[in-house]
Amino acid sequence: MYPKRMMSSRFALCCTLLALGVTGCATTKSPAPVSERTRPVQPAGTDKVEQAAPPAAPKVARPGYYIVKPGDTLIRIALDNGQNYRDIAAWSGLENPNLIEVGQELRVRPPETAAVTRPVNSPSVEVKPAVGAVAATVPVDGVRREPLGGKQPYSEKAWAQAQKPEAPLVVARVEPKPEAKPEQARSEPKAEVKTEVKAEAKPEPKTEARVDDAKAAGGNGTIEWGWPAAGKIIAGFNETSSKGVDLAGKPGDAVLAAAGGRVVYAGTGLRGYGKLVIVKHDNSYLSAYAHNQTLLVKEGQAVNKGQKIAELGDTDSDRPKLHFEIRRQGKPVDPGKYLPPR
């Protein structure tokens, strides 16, 4: 009995498996989903690869101009070029002298005066008739461009008149006047007029103060320089670290103008100089007086050699002293070559 049940169970299992197999074969397999992983196609004209723009080439200043660099101030630029900062602001069209931008071009030399050109007028040519001839209007080039008779409307009378020969010209004869006889001419003595000729004094040409290479070694050109303070030298001139000389002193000591000139700056706008006075002496030279405690002059004021312009101090300095510079065309020079020996 048991073997029959087992056989029927196996038979039923086989039938079930066979039915499942037939059903699986009849079912259609759907393809596996495929995801597109390629980059989307960009429209034409937008497939350019963005690249960082190359750094702009640094500007090169034209002659007489200066390109503002990071950290520059107008006072520093004026000092380095031997100019008044107000002049540079005016030449460059700056409305606010305290506002300059990196890369801005400033004019540091006065603009040249434009030459006024005037048209050359050709001299007028005046044609005068010879003596005894009839004056006639003749063009300069000698070519007549209209008929002698002028322009007239056509008519039989005008045609007949044109056919007639021109009447001969009658020249009036001018009789010369008889000359006066010697007996009649009375010789009257004429008063002699003495004219004194005074030699005009020619103005002597003005010579600008300048230092030739031979004089620069131990001379001071045509400007008479004097010591700006009585203290001793505690730091000499050095083109790399010191652009002038440092003179020792006590707070309140007199600071004197080393030469006559005009104050072009008085203030604290230049870092490292404290309360500063700059005097311009001519088109070539200026002098600077730094670290003062009190300024006694104003911009635009004229000063004389030896005039007290400030009081010695220690502003922007580690000790009371006067830092003194002489600059020629904006370039620092050794004051020891210009100041008189003590």
trRosetta pair geometry for C-beta under 8 A, 3 or more apart (Angstrom, degrees):
i j d omega theta_ij theta_ji phi_ij phi_ji
1 4 6.1 -58 -159 31 34 108
1 5 6.8 29 150 -16 67 106
2 5 5.7 -56 -151 35 39 110
2 6 6.3 35 155 -18 70 106
3 6 5.7 -57 -148 37 35 111
3 7 6.3 34 156 -20 68 106
4 7 5.8 -56 -149 36 32 110
4 8 6.4 30 154 -17 66 105
5 8 5.8 -56 -149 37 32 108
5 9 6.3 32 153 -20 65 106
6 9 5.7 -53 -148 35 32 111
6 10 6.4 30 155 -18 65 105
7 10 5.8 -53 -148 36 32 109
7 11 6.2 35 152 -23 65 106
8 11 5.5 -53 -146 35 33 114
8 12 6.4 34 155 -19 66 103
9 12 5.8 -53 -149 35 32 109
9 13 6.4 32 152 -20 65 105
10 13 5.6 -54 -150 35 34 112
10 14 6.4 33 153 -20 67 104
11 14 5.9 -53 -149 34 31 109
11 15 6.5 32 153 -19 64 105
12 15 5.7 -54 -150 35 33 112
12 16 6.4 34 153 -21 65 105
13 16 5.7 -55 -152 34 32 112
13 17 6.5 29 154 -16 66 105
14 17 5.8 -56 -148 38 33 108
14 18 6.2 34 154 -21 67 107
15 18 5.7 -55 -147 36 31 112
15 19 6.4 31 155 -20 65 105
16 19 5.9 -55 -151 34 30 110
16 20 6.5 29 153 -17 64 106
17 20 5.7 -55 -150 36 33 111
17 21 6.4 34 153 -21 65 104
18 21 5.7 -54 -151 33 33 112
18 22 6.6 31 154 -18 66 103
19 22 5.9 -53 -148 35 33 108
19 23 6.4 32 154 -18 65 107
20 23 5.7 -56 -148 38 32 111
20 24 6.3 33 154 -20 66 106
21 24 5.7 -55 -148 35 32 110
21 25 6.5 29 156 -18 65 104
22 25 5.9 -56 -152 34 32 109
22 26 6.5 28 153 -19 65 107
23 26 5.8 -59 -150 36 32 109
23 27 6.7 34 154 -26 66 103
24 27 5.9 -52 -150 26 35 111
31 34 7.7 -22 136 -23 115 99
42 46 4.7 -124 163 90 118 102
42 47 4.8 155 74 -77 126 80
43 46 5.3 54 67 20 77 120
44 47 7.4 -42 -132 -1 34 107
45 48 7.8 -24 173 -18 39 102
58 67 7.8 125 174 121 89 161
59 67 4.9 165 88 -114 114 148
59 103 6.3 110 4 -150 133 78
59 105 7.1 -110 146 -72 150 103
60 67 7.7 -113 -152 -26 7 141
61 65 4.7 -157 -171 95 94 87
61 66 5.5 2 -129 -113 152 24
61 67 4.7 -138 -68 -19 98 92
61 105 6.7 157 -123 -132 80 94
62 65 4.6 48 58 25 80 126
62 105 7.5 42 18 -160 97 134
63 109 7.8 -22 147 23 71 147
64 107 6.3 0 142 -151 92 79
64 108 6.5 -171 179 59 49 69
64 109 3.7 -86 -140 39 92 124
65 105 5.2 3 177 -175 129 99
65 106 6.5 151 -161 78 74 39
65 107 5.6 -46 -103 -100 76 50
65 108 6.5 131 -132 13 21 86
65 109 7.8 -78 -49 20 42 93
66 77 5.9 157 106 -157 156 117
66 81 6.7 -107 -48 -60 143 143
66 105 7.3 150 74 -155 37 54
66 106 5.0 -25 62 64 90 93
66 107 8.0 151 18 -109 78 6
66 108 4.8 53 -13 -25 115 131
67 103 6.5 -19 -171 -142 99 33
67 104 7.3 153 -153 76 54 35
67 105 5.8 -27 -96 -97 66 67
67 106 7.9 169 -87 19 19 77
68 72 5.0 -147 -157 63 77 144
68 77 7.4 -53 -104 -74 77 143
68 100 5.2 -172 -110 150 155 116
68 101 6.4 123 77 89 148 38
68 102 5.5 -133 110 -120 99 33
68 103 6.3 -37 63 27 88 22
68 104 4.5 19 13 51 127 84
68 105 7.8 -125 -4 -66 83 22
68 106 6.5 78 -51 -12 93 113
69 72 5.1 104 57 -33 67 118
69 102 6.6 27 -159 -136 19 88
70 102 5.4 8 -72 -105 65 132
72 76 5.9 -141 -155 73 64 125
72 77 5.8 49 -176 -54 115 104
72 100 6.9 -65 100 97 105 133
72 102 7.8 135 29 -100 107 70
73 76 4.6 94 56 6 82 102
73 77 7.0 -151 91 -5 42 86
73 100 7.7 142 -143 37 34 125
73 269 6.4 -172 158 155 146 97
73 270 6.8 -165 74 -104 139 62
73 271 7.7 133 -5 -2 141 93
74 77 5.6 -52 -145 38 35 112
74 78 6.2 37 155 -21 66 106
74 85 4.8 99 138 -157 100 118
74 88 6.5 -180 -165 87 99 129
74 89 6.6 32 -163 -65 148 98
74 94 7.7 -160 -104 95 144 174
74 97 5.2 -122 68 177 169 88
74 98 7.2 -109 13 -95 126 32
74 100 5.9 142 -60 -22 94 137
74 106 7.9 179 -120 -128 86 163
75 78 5.8 -55 -148 37 29 111
75 79 6.3 28 154 -19 64 106
75 85 5.3 -43 -94 -69 51 150
75 265 6.3 109 -137 -137 104 153
75 267 7.9 -119 -102 72 148 113
75 269 4.6 137 -22 105 153 114
75 270 4.7 -121 116 -68 131 95
76 79 5.8 -56 -147 36 31 109
76 80 6.2 24 158 -14 66 110
76 270 6.0 137 -68 -127 76 97
77 80 6.0 -60 -145 41 28 107
77 81 6.3 2 162 3 64 116
77 85 7.4 102 69 -114 86 91
77 88 6.6 163 108 172 113 171
77 106 6.5 45 157 77 156 152
77 108 6.8 -120 160 -98 101 122
78 81 6.3 -75 -145 51 26 94
78 83 4.9 -104 -150 79 77 79
78 84 6.2 -23 -163 155 132 11
78 85 3.8 -100 -35 -73 155 74
78 87 7.8 121 -128 51 115 89
78 88 5.5 -136 -88 -3 94 138
78 108 7.8 -168 -104 -134 48 96
78 264 7.6 -150 154 138 133 126
78 265 7.4 135 98 -49 139 137
79 82 7.7 34 -173 -68 28 32
79 265 7.9 -61 -70 21 96 155
79 270 6.9 47 -18 -110 148 148
79 278 6.6 -121 -101 -110 96 150
79 286 7.8 -129 -137 93 64 139
79 288 6.8 37 -141 -76 121 139
79 327 7.1 145 179 -14 73 170
79 330 7.0 120 138 -140 38 82
80 330 5.0 48 149 -178 36 113
81 88 7.6 99 69 -82 137 131
81 108 4.2 -69 -178 -179 166 129
81 109 7.8 -115 176 -59 125 66
81 329 7.8 -44 -169 167 46 58
81 330 4.2 -32 -133 -91 12 152
82 280 7.8 112 -179 -122 72 103
82 284 7.2 -26 178 -169 151 29
82 285 7.7 -64 -146 -111 122 10
82 286 5.7 168 -144 8 75 117
82 327 5.7 -160 -90 124 92 115
82 328 7.3 -9 -91 161 143 17
82 329 5.1 -115 0 -162 154 19
82 330 3.6 -109 -18 -52 86 71
82 331 7.8 -34 -42 2 116 53
83 87 5.4 -115 174 71 106 122
83 88 5.5 105 112 -49 135 102
83 108 5.9 -165 2 -166 149 74
83 109 7.9 -135 -73 -87 138 35
83 330 7.3 -11 -9 -75 74 113
84 87 4.3 88 69 0 95 106
84 88 7.2 -169 91 -6 51 81
84 264 4.0 -125 -108 -155 92 122
84 265 7.4 175 -140 -42 69 87
84 280 6.5 -68 -61 -29 93 150
85 88 5.5 -50 -150 36 41 112
85 89 6.3 44 150 -21 67 103
85 97 6.2 92 145 -168 107 135
85 264 7.4 131 11 154 71 101
85 265 6.4 62 8 -81 113 119
86 89 5.5 -50 -148 36 34 114
86 90 6.4 33 153 -18 65 105
86 97 6.9 -55 -100 -85 55 150
86 264 7.6 -144 20 -166 100 84
86 299 7.7 113 -24 171 136 138
87 90 5.7 -56 -148 38 32 109
87 91 6.1 28 155 -16 68 107
87 110 7.2 -51 174 -85 124 88
88 91 5.8 -54 -141 40 31 108
88 92 5.9 13 163 -5 66 115
88 94 7.8 20 119 12 72 130
88 106 5.8 33 178 168 108 120
88 107 6.8 -178 -147 81 66 63
88 108 5.8 1 -114 -107 112 60
89 92 6.2 -68 -140 48 23 99
89 94 4.1 -86 -152 58 78 116
89 97 4.3 -53 -91 -95 145 98
90 93 7.7 35 -177 -69 28 32
90 94 7.8 -69 -49 40 23 80
91 106 7.8 86 89 178 100 73
91 107 4.0 -112 134 85 116 122
91 108 7.8 172 81 -67 145 16
91 109 7.9 174 -176 74 165 32
91 110 6.6 -132 -93 -119 136 45
91 111 6.2 168 -141 -24 103 95
92 105 7.8 -171 -135 110 112 59
92 106 4.5 -34 -90 -140 149 72
92 107 5.0 -177 -72 24 77 84
94 97 5.6 96 116 -90 132 51
94 99 7.4 171 -166 69 108 77
94 100 7.1 -34 -119 -82 139 87
94 106 7.8 -1 -43 -119 123 104
95 99 8.0 -13 72 55 78 120
96 99 4.1 38 93 19 118 112
100 104 5.6 -138 -172 56 83 145
100 106 7.1 -18 -137 -61 132 130
101 104 4.6 103 64 -34 78 118
107 111 6.8 -6 179 -59 152 87
125 140 4.8 100 64 -124 134 111
127 138 5.3 -74 101 61 163 105
127 140 7.5 -170 -35 -102 117 53
128 135 7.9 -50 -162 -119 50 103
129 133 4.7 -139 173 86 111 104
129 134 6.7 -112 -153 100 160 23
129 135 4.2 -131 -13 -99 138 63
129 136 6.7 101 -85 17 118 67
130 133 4.7 61 63 9 84 127
132 171 6.5 55 175 167 71 136
132 173 7.7 16 -133 -119 96 60
132 174 7.4 -131 -94 24 73 100
133 171 7.1 -52 -123 -124 30 135
134 169 6.0 -102 -14 -178 149 138
134 171 6.2 -122 -47 -102 93 91
138 142 6.5 8 169 -115 112 50
138 144 7.7 -69 -134 -74 68 86
139 142 6.6 -111 79 -23 81 15
139 143 6.2 -41 66 56 131 57
139 144 7.1 167 9 -89 110 43
139 145 7.3 48 -26 -5 150 101
144 148 7.8 -1 175 -68 154 71
146 150 6.9 17 154 -114 122 44
146 151 7.3 -78 -159 -37 111 92
147 150 6.7 -103 82 -9 86 12
147 151 7.5 119 43 -67 105 58
149 152 7.0 -52 135 -8 108 116
149 162 6.8 -110 6 -109 173 92
152 155 8.0 -75 139 18 106 95
152 158 5.1 -166 116 -141 131 141
153 158 7.2 167 84 -16 52 162
154 158 6.4 -144 -146 68 32 132
154 159 7.1 34 -159 -53 79 100
155 158 4.5 91 52 8 82 103
155 159 6.9 -147 90 -7 41 85
156 159 5.7 -55 -147 36 31 111
156 160 6.3 28 156 -16 66 106
157 160 5.9 -55 -147 38 31 108
157 161 6.2 31 154 -19 65 108
158 161 5.6 -53 -145 37 32 112
158 162 6.4 34 155 -22 64 105
159 162 5.8 -55 -150 33 31 111
159 163 6.7 30 152 -22 63 104
160 163 5.7 -54 -151 30 35 111
160 164 7.2 42 151 -30 63 96
161 164 6.0 -46 -160 16 38 113
180 184 5.3 -117 -175 81 96 117
180 185 5.0 106 123 -60 124 100
181 184 4.8 85 60 9 86 101
181 185 7.0 -163 88 -8 42 87
182 185 5.8 -58 -143 37 34 107
207 222 6.6 136 103 -43 107 164
208 282 6.1 158 -159 158 87 138
208 283 6.1 -36 -151 41 135 113
208 284 6.6 116 156 -14 114 118
209 221 4.9 87 -175 140 85 130
209 222 4.4 -132 -112 58 81 96
209 223 4.7 50 -150 -39 152 94
209 281 7.0 -38 53 122 152 113
209 282 4.9 132 33 31 111 156
209 284 6.0 -141 87 47 82 123
209 285 6.2 -49 101 5 127 124
210 221 5.7 -176 85 -134 19 127
210 222 7.6 24 25 10 46 102
210 284 5.8 141 -95 -45 73 172
211 215 5.1 -134 -159 92 73 108
211 216 4.5 97 146 -79 118 83
211 219 6.6 172 -138 88 97 95
211 220 7.3 -61 -97 -163 117 21
211 221 4.3 -86 -73 -62 77 107
211 328 6.7 -71 29 -116 119 155
212 215 4.7 83 51 15 80 101
212 216 6.7 -137 91 -19 36 88
213 216 5.7 -46 -139 23 29 116
213 217 7.6 38 160 -29 55 93
214 217 6.7 -50 -173 13 32 109
214 219 7.9 30 114 12 65 128
215 218 7.5 -104 -169 61 42 54
215 219 3.5 -61 -169 55 85 134
215 220 7.7 -103 162 16 107 18
215 221 6.2 113 127 -73 141 54
216 219 6.9 -48 -57 52 17 82
216 333 7.5 -101 -157 -154 108 134
216 337 6.4 32 174 151 57 146
217 337 6.8 -126 168 -141 17 126
218 337 6.2 -108 -104 -148 29 84
219 337 7.5 3 47 166 30 88
219 338 8.0 19 123 -107 35 55
220 223 6.1 -99 150 72 97 76
220 224 7.3 90 109 -115 134 29
220 225 5.2 -124 -160 8 147 115
220 337 7.3 161 -79 130 71 65
220 338 4.2 102 -115 -147 98 67
220 339 7.6 123 -89 -37 135 18
220 340 7.9 -58 -21 -62 150 67
221 285 7.8 -170 54 -43 153 141
221 338 7.8 -11 16 -124 91 101
223 259 5.1 17 175 -147 111 158
223 281 5.8 40 -123 155 143 148
223 282 7.2 -142 -74 -1 120 121
223 285 6.1 -81 -20 53 162 161
223 338 7.7 2 82 -164 107 117
224 259 6.4 149 77 -120 54 100
224 305 6.5 -19 93 -94 99 166
225 258 5.3 -2 -156 162 82 102
225 259 5.3 -54 -102 -57 57 112
225 326 7.6 -18 -120 -96 143 143
225 335 8.0 -169 173 -161 150 84
225 338 4.8 66 6 147 165 95
225 339 5.3 -100 121 -96 124 49
225 340 6.9 175 85 -21 83 77
226 256 7.0 -51 105 115 115 126
226 258 5.5 -172 61 -154 61 55
226 259 6.9 147 17 -68 79 60
226 305 5.6 106 12 -178 126 107
226 306 5.9 -3 79 -67 159 81
226 339 7.3 59 -170 -139 12 82
226 340 6.9 -11 -111 15 52 110
227 230 7.2 95 120 -88 129 40
227 247 8.0 126 -176 -105 101 154
227 256 7.5 61 102 62 56 120
227 258 7.1 -32 -152 -117 5 89
227 339 5.8 71 -80 -158 71 125
227 340 7.5 -91 -34 50 88 82
227 342 7.1 40 -53 -83 148 104
228 247 7.2 178 75 16 90 154
228 255 5.9 10 163 -165 99 72
228 256 5.2 -166 -150 64 51 70
228 257 7.2 -17 -117 -140 92 6
228 258 4.8 -52 -63 -63 95 92
228 287 7.6 176 -67 159 136 138
228 289 6.1 -154 179 -103 152 115
228 322 6.4 -150 106 147 114 147
228 324 5.1 165 38 -109 140 140
229 247 4.5 148 71 112 125 147
229 249 5.6 -76 176 -58 136 143
229 253 6.4 69 -149 127 109 124
229 254 7.2 171 -118 90 72 61
229 255 5.9 -28 -74 -111 101 62
229 256 7.0 168 -68 20 47 85
229 312 6.4 78 -121 -75 138 128
229 322 4.7 142 -17 29 152 154
229 324 7.4 -157 9 -47 105 134
230 249 7.3 105 60 -102 73 108
230 253 7.1 -124 37 -174 97 128
230 254 7.9 55 -6 60 103 91
231 234 7.7 -30 144 -19 116 103
231 247 4.2 127 75 163 104 88
231 248 4.0 -155 179 73 129 59
231 249 4.0 -110 -46 -60 138 81
231 253 7.1 75 -38 129 109 168
231 312 7.8 99 -15 -117 133 163
231 321 7.5 -133 98 -135 160 69
231 322 6.9 147 39 23 127 107
232 247 7.0 164 80 -149 20 71
232 248 5.5 1 54 31 72 112
233 236 6.2 50 162 -79 129 71
233 245 5.5 -50 -133 -176 107 120
233 246 7.0 104 -159 73 60 56
233 247 6.2 -44 -95 -97 49 66
233 248 7.9 -164 -95 -4 2 85
234 246 5.0 -60 66 101 88 105
234 247 7.1 132 11 -129 88 16
234 248 4.9 90 -32 -51 125 98
234 321 6.6 -93 45 -123 133 134
235 242 5.6 -160 148 -115 113 160
235 245 6.6 168 89 -158 65 51
235 246 3.8 39 41 27 104 117
236 242 6.9 123 94 87 41 144
236 245 5.9 -16 -134 -114 37 90
236 336 7.3 -4 -150 -34 99 135
237 242 6.1 -147 -141 105 29 101
237 243 7.4 1 -145 179 80 18
237 244 6.3 -42 -103 -158 85 14
237 245 5.7 -48 -53 -63 78 81
237 332 7.7 -179 -153 151 109 113
237 334 4.3 173 76 -123 166 78
237 335 6.4 168 -62 21 127 75
237 336 6.4 -132 2 2 125 105
238 241 4.8 1 97 51 131 83
238 242 4.3 70 38 42 92 88
238 243 7.9 -65 70 -59 55 32
239 243 7.4 51 -134 -104 36 64
239 332 7.0 165 -123 83 66 114
242 245 7.4 73 152 -90 125 32
242 246 7.3 -84 -148 -21 134 99
243 325 5.5 12 118 -115 94 126
243 332 3.8 -116 -167 -103 96 166
244 288 7.1 -125 -60 68 154 101
244 323 5.7 106 76 174 127 78
244 324 5.1 -162 166 90 131 43
244 325 3.4 -101 -72 -82 130 69
244 326 7.2 126 -118 8 98 57
244 332 6.6 -111 -58 -152 70 121
244 335 6.1 44 -155 -19 77 122
245 323 7.6 172 87 -150 34 52
245 324 5.5 -18 62 61 81 94
245 335 5.2 -100 1 47 117 128
245 336 7.0 107 -59 -46 140 87
246 321 5.0 10 -174 164 101 137
246 322 7.0 153 -156 77 53 46
246 323 5.4 -24 -99 -97 76 69
246 324 7.7 161 -93 16 26 75
247 321 6.3 153 73 -168 44 81
247 322 4.5 -15 57 59 100 100
247 324 6.3 26 -6 -4 113 119
248 320 7.8 70 -163 100 59 80
248 321 5.8 -46 -107 -111 39 90
249 253 4.1 -104 179 36 124 154
249 312 4.4 -33 102 155 137 170
249 320 6.0 -103 84 136 69 104
249 321 6.4 127 31 -119 83 39
249 322 6.0 33 15 -12 134 100
250 253 5.3 111 58 -38 68 107
250 312 6.9 97 76 85 35 127
250 320 6.1 44 -144 115 23 154
251 293 5.6 48 -154 -22 95 155
251 311 7.4 48 177 146 59 104
251 312 6.3 -142 -124 98 30 80
251 313 5.5 48 -129 -112 86 60
251 314 6.8 -58 -84 -10 104 96
251 320 5.0 -111 -57 -111 73 142
252 293 7.0 -41 -63 55 52 138
252 294 8.0 33 -110 16 58 120
252 311 5.1 -19 -134 -175 37 121
252 312 6.7 -33 45 54 20 79
252 313 7.9 70 -42 -76 42 75
253 311 6.9 134 62 -163 35 68
253 312 4.1 1 57 21 91 130
253 322 7.9 -99 85 -37 117 119
254 308 4.9 -74 -154 -118 107 111
254 311 6.9 -45 -103 -110 35 62
254 312 7.5 3 49 -16 13 96
255 277 7.6 143 120 33 135 137
255 289 5.4 120 171 -177 133 140
255 292 6.0 -81 1 -103 158 115
255 308 6.9 97 66 -154 50 67
255 309 5.9 -72 102 63 93 78
255 310 4.1 -16 59 70 131 87
255 311 6.4 -156 5 -87 99 11
255 312 5.6 139 -53 -61 101 72
255 322 5.8 161 -109 -115 110 136
256 305 8.0 46 158 175 106 49
256 306 5.2 -18 -173 -146 129 35
256 307 6.5 139 -152 67 75 29
256 308 5.9 -49 -95 -91 68 49
256 309 6.9 107 -143 9 22 88
257 260 7.0 74 130 -90 134 33
257 261 7.1 -162 -171 34 127 90
257 279 5.9 92 -138 -63 104 171
257 287 7.7 128 -159 72 66 136
257 303 4.5 161 -65 134 160 129
257 304 6.7 137 67 86 139 32
257 305 5.9 -124 101 -120 98 32
257 306 6.6 -41 60 19 80 19
257 307 4.9 14 15 51 118 83
257 309 5.2 88 -55 -27 87 129
258 279 7.7 172 38 61 82 137
258 287 5.1 -158 40 -149 124 173
258 305 7.1 -31 134 -135 25 82
258 324 7.2 109 -51 -165 136 127
258 326 7.5 -93 93 -82 159 104
258 339 7.4 -75 -152 -97 122 95
259 279 7.6 170 67 114 73 132
259 281 5.2 19 99 -111 123 135
259 285 7.7 13 65 118 148 134
259 287 6.8 129 31 -11 95 139
259 305 5.1 -15 -135 -95 34 101
260 281 6.9 100 85 -133 52 88
260 302 7.8 14 -173 179 90 87
260 303 6.6 -167 -140 99 54 61
260 304 5.0 -14 -103 -135 98 45
260 305 4.9 -61 -41 -33 76 80
261 279 4.4 115 78 164 127 99
261 280 5.4 -172 176 86 126 38
261 281 3.9 -84 -83 -93 127 53
261 282 7.5 -106 -112 -33 103 53
261 286 7.4 147 178 -122 163 64
261 287 7.6 152 24 24 152 99
261 302 7.5 -150 117 -146 28 63
261 303 6.3 -3 62 57 61 89
262 279 6.9 152 73 -156 26 72
262 280 5.7 -23 64 60 81 88
262 300 6.8 -18 179 -156 108 29
262 301 7.0 168 -155 86 68 33
262 302 5.2 -37 -99 -99 80 62
262 303 7.2 153 -104 15 27 76
263 266 5.7 7 174 -39 129 112
263 277 6.5 -57 -134 -164 108 94
263 278 7.2 110 -158 77 62 53
263 279 5.7 -44 -94 -100 54 72
263 280 8.0 131 -130 16 8 76
263 297 4.9 176 -64 135 157 126
263 298 6.6 136 88 93 146 30
263 299 5.6 -130 116 -119 100 34
263 300 6.5 -32 73 27 87 22
263 301 4.8 16 25 53 121 82
263 302 7.8 -135 3 -72 79 17
263 303 6.3 74 -42 -16 93 116
263 309 7.4 165 -86 -150 121 128
264 278 5.3 -55 65 101 90 103
264 279 7.1 138 10 -126 83 20
264 280 4.7 53 -26 -15 129 113
264 286 7.0 -48 26 -134 134 135
264 299 6.6 24 -173 -144 20 88
264 300 8.0 74 -103 -62 39 43
265 269 7.7 -100 -168 44 122 114
265 276 6.7 -2 119 109 110 101
265 277 7.1 167 93 -151 67 33
265 278 4.1 30 47 35 102 113
265 299 6.2 11 -105 -101 25 105
266 276 7.4 -159 -134 95 36 56
266 277 5.2 11 -107 -110 82 75
266 278 7.6 -143 -61 26 53 66
266 295 5.1 136 -176 -179 109 144
266 297 5.8 -157 -88 91 151 78
266 298 5.9 -126 47 -132 147 28
266 299 5.5 -148 20 -53 95 72
267 275 7.4 -100 165 -142 17 63
267 276 6.7 -18 69 56 45 83
267 295 7.6 -36 -69 -29 31 170
268 273 8.0 -175 -142 85 52 85
268 274 6.6 -49 -126 172 91 34
268 275 5.5 -39 -80 -93 91 56
268 276 6.9 133 -100 12 38 86
268 315 7.3 -86 -115 156 113 141
268 316 8.0 158 -150 -29 97 129
269 276 7.9 -93 43 44 63 121
270 273 4.4 14 95 28 107 130
270 276 5.5 -9 43 11 117 160
271 316 7.5 -179 -169 -140 47 142
272 316 5.9 160 -153 166 17 130
273 276 4.3 23 134 -72 123 129
273 288 7.3 -64 -145 168 136 125
273 290 4.0 -100 -161 -131 82 122
273 291 7.1 -112 -179 -43 46 62
273 316 6.2 33 68 85 19 150
273 323 7.1 -122 -135 71 73 133
274 290 5.7 112 47 178 92 81
274 291 4.4 82 39 -103 145 43
274 292 6.7 169 115 34 115 50
274 313 7.1 -157 154 91 147 108
274 314 7.7 -160 -107 138 160 25
274 315 3.1 130 -157 103 121 93
274 316 3.4 -155 -63 29 81 106
274 317 6.1 -47 -37 -18 139 93
275 290 7.7 145 76 -158 44 49
275 291 7.2 44 47 -179 71 9
275 292 4.4 -88 91 68 108 84
275 293 6.8 136 36 -94 142 9
275 294 7.4 34 123 -52 162 6
275 295 5.5 -140 171 -44 118 104
275 310 7.2 166 121 -149 112 134
275 313 6.7 35 40 55 121 136
275 315 4.8 70 -1 53 87 156
275 316 8.0 167 -4 11 53 108
276 288 6.4 -16 -167 -167 106 98
276 289 6.9 149 -156 78 56 54
276 290 5.0 -9 -105 -107 89 73
276 292 7.3 158 -79 17 24 102
277 288 7.3 158 84 -154 51 50
277 289 4.5 -7 58 56 98 106
277 292 6.8 32 -10 -5 103 147
277 295 6.0 155 -66 -132 106 104
277 297 6.3 75 -134 55 130 114
277 309 5.5 154 159 138 169 123
277 310 5.5 -155 -14 -38 138 132
278 286 6.0 21 179 166 94 123
278 287 7.3 172 -152 86 54 42
278 288 5.1 -15 -103 -102 79 78
278 289 7.8 -168 -74 21 37 70
279 286 6.3 173 88 -159 46 76
279 287 5.2 -7 57 56 97 89
279 288 8.0 -172 21 -77 67 34
279 289 7.7 34 -5 -5 102 107
279 303 6.2 -72 -123 48 132 129
279 309 7.4 -82 -57 -117 127 171
280 285 7.6 142 -160 98 54 52
280 286 4.4 -34 -104 -101 60 105
281 284 8.0 -42 77 68 94 68
281 285 4.5 -20 54 90 118 101
281 286 6.3 -178 6 -94 79 41
281 287 6.9 53 -31 -7 114 95
282 285 5.7 41 42 37 85 86
284 328 5.6 0 163 -152 93 78
284 329 5.9 -32 -150 -52 71 74
285 326 6.7 -18 -157 -171 103 91
285 327 7.0 149 -149 81 53 52
285 328 5.7 -22 -93 -100 74 68
286 326 7.8 165 87 -154 39 50
286 327 5.3 -13 62 60 83 101
287 324 7.0 -9 -175 -169 103 85
287 325 6.6 166 -156 87 56 57
287 326 5.3 -21 -103 -101 84 64
287 327 7.4 175 -88 18 34 75
288 323 7.7 -19 113 112 98 87
288 324 7.1 161 83 -153 61 39
288 325 4.2 6 47 51 105 105
288 327 7.1 43 -12 -10 106 112
289 292 6.5 43 131 -45 98 118
289 309 6.7 116 47 87 159 123
289 310 5.9 167 122 30 133 139
289 322 6.4 -28 -158 -164 84 104
289 323 7.7 143 -159 77 34 57
289 324 6.1 2 -104 -105 65 74
290 316 7.6 -70 172 75 105 119
290 317 7.9 129 131 -55 98 122
290 322 7.3 131 62 -166 56 52
290 323 4.0 -23 59 63 112 107
290 324 7.7 -157 20 -67 80 34
290 325 7.7 41 -11 -3 112 103
291 312 7.6 15 105 -162 92 64
291 313 5.9 -156 147 81 68 71
291 314 6.0 -6 -180 -128 107 23
291 315 5.4 175 -150 56 50 68
291 316 6.2 -125 -102 65 75 82
291 317 4.3 22 -126 -22 130 138
291 320 7.7 155 144 -149 120 41
291 321 5.9 21 94 75 155 68
291 322 6.5 -160 64 -113 106 34
291 323 5.5 93 1 7 114 98
292 295 6.0 104 100 -72 141 69
292 310 3.9 -52 -133 167 153 135
292 311 6.1 109 -167 67 97 48
292 312 6.4 -85 -122 -115 65 23
292 313 5.0 71 172 23 28 106
292 315 6.7 -16 68 25 38 119
292 322 7.5 34 -76 -113 74 84
293 310 8.0 137 46 170 51 95
293 311 5.4 -54 60 97 91 99
293 312 6.8 25 6 107 98 30
293 313 2.5 145 -43 -82 83 135
293 314 7.0 19 -69 19 101 56
293 315 6.3 155 -93 -26 52 103
294 310 6.2 166 89 -162 58 69
294 311 4.1 26 48 34 102 114
294 313 7.0 125 -3 -41 59 131
295 309 7.6 -20 -157 153 66 73
295 310 5.2 -28 -114 -108 49 99
296 308 6.1 6 69 125 159 86
296 309 5.6 -172 62 -175 99 29
296 310 5.6 -164 11 -83 90 38
296 311 7.1 94 -34 -22 111 81
297 301 4.9 -145 -170 68 97 141
297 303 6.2 -31 -113 -69 152 125
297 309 4.7 -28 -11 -150 126 87
297 310 7.4 -72 12 -53 92 77
298 301 5.0 99 61 -25 70 121
303 307 4.8 -146 -169 62 92 139
303 309 5.9 4 -129 -84 155 118
304 307 4.7 102 58 -33 74 118
312 320 6.1 78 141 179 102 100
312 321 7.3 -71 -169 172 111 8
312 322 5.3 -75 -118 -58 103 99
313 317 7.9 140 115 37 67 122
313 320 6.2 -84 -171 -128 22 86
314 317 4.7 -120 -163 72 63 102
314 318 7.5 -87 -167 87 111 13
314 319 5.9 -107 -122 143 120 15
314 320 4.5 -74 -58 -80 101 55
314 321 7.1 68 -102 16 73 65
317 320 7.5 115 96 -95 130 19
317 321 6.1 -140 169 43 154 96
317 323 7.5 -175 -91 -24 133 116
324 335 6.1 37 114 -66 105 168
325 332 5.8 -66 -159 -125 113 101
325 335 7.1 -142 -142 -51 26 117
326 332 7.4 104 75 -153 50 60
326 333 5.4 -54 97 63 97 93
326 334 8.0 -9 54 91 111 19
326 335 4.8 130 2 -93 114 81
326 338 5.6 -45 58 37 178 154
327 330 5.7 -2 165 -142 124 15
327 331 6.2 151 -159 66 82 28
327 332 5.5 -47 -99 -89 82 46
327 333 6.7 145 -118 8 29 83
328 331 5.8 -32 69 61 71 86
328 333 5.1 33 4 -23 109 133
333 337 6.8 -81 154 53 105 122
333 338 7.2 79 109 -26 119 124
334 337 4.9 77 86 -2 101 105
334 338 7.7 159 98 -2 61 89
335 338 5.7 -73 -156 46 48 104
335 339 5.4 36 157 -19 88 113
336 339 6.3 -51 -120 39 30 103
